[in-house]
């Protein structure tokens, strides 16, 4: 697994990696970058680094410390802090 790690605050790099990951990426008027996959799944990153991702049967919303893209396996790993621990949410390209 070859991961490309991106700071959610690096908007240019984030837009580039989302563009490699998703068939459609757009920027909302508030600066949120949104990757959509058909009509059932999306992965959005707000300018402050908050991630809002979801598809049928699972979703995630919270502040990301880092995003790690695995373009070969179609995965984004979102690392976030939960109190004293770090946790990871995995979004798989549908």
C-alpha positions in Angstrom: 0.0 0.0 0.0 1.6 3.3 -1.1 0.0 6.2 0.8 0.1 9.8 -0.2 -0.3 11.8 3.1 -1.9 15.2 2.8 -2.5 17.9 5.4 -6.2 18.9 5.2 -5.1 22.6 5.3 -3.0 22.2 2.1 -5.9 23.0 -0.2 -4.0 22.8 -3.5 -2.5 19.4 -2.7 -5.8 18.2 -1.3 -7.7 19.2 -4.5 -5.0 17.4 -6.6 -5.3 14.2 -4.6 -9.1 14.2 -4.5 -9.1 14.8 -8.3 -7.0 11.6 -8.7 -9.3 9.7 -6.3 -12.8 10.7 -7.5 -14.5 11.0 -10.8 -16.0 14.4 -9.8 -14.5 17.1 -7.5 -16.1 20.5 -7.0 -15.5 23.4 -4.7 -18.5 24.9 -2.9 -18.8 28.7 -2.4 -17.6 28.3 1.2 -14.4 26.6 0.0 -15.4 23.0 0.9 -13.9 20.5 -1.6 -16.4 17.8 -2.4 -15.7 14.5 -4.2 -18.8 12.7 -5.4 -19.3 9.2 -6.5 -22.6 8.9 -8.4 -25.6 9.9 -6.3 -24.9 7.8 -3.3 -21.5 8.7 -1.9 -19.4 11.8 -1.1 -16.2 12.9 0.6 -16.1 16.5 1.6 -13.3 18.5 3.3 -14.1 21.9 4.7 -11.5 24.7 4.7 -10.8 24.1 8.5 -10.1 20.4 7.8 -13.4 19.0 8.9 -14.3 15.9 6.9 -17.9 14.9 6.1 -18.0 11.6 4.3 -20.7 9.1 3.7 -22.3 6.4 1.6 -25.1 3.9 2.3 -24.5 2.1 5.6 -21.7 4.3 7.0 -20.7 7.9 7.5 -18.1 10.0 9.3 -18.0 13.7 10.3 -15.2 15.2 12.2 -11.9 17.1 12.2 -9.1 15.4 10.3 -5.5 15.6 11.5 -4.3 14.1 8.2 -5.6 12.4 5.1 -3.8 9.4 3.5 -4.7 8.5 0.0 -4.1 5.0 -1.4 -4.9 5.5 -5.1 -4.1 1.9 -6.1 -6.5 0.3 -3.6 -9.1 3.2 -3.8 -8.9 4.1 -0.1 -8.7 7.4 1.9 -7.7 7.0 5.6 -8.8 9.9 7.8 -6.7 10.2 11.0 -8.4 12.2 13.8 -7.9 12.8 17.4 -10.3 11.4 20.0 -9.2 12.7 23.4 -5.7 11.4 24.1 -5.9 8.8 21.3 -5.8 8.9 17.5 -8.3 6.9 15.5 -8.7 6.2 11.8 -11.8 6.2 9.6 -11.4 4.5 6.2 -13.4 5.6 3.1 -13.3 3.2 0.2 -14.0 4.4 -3.3 -17.4 2.8 -4.2 
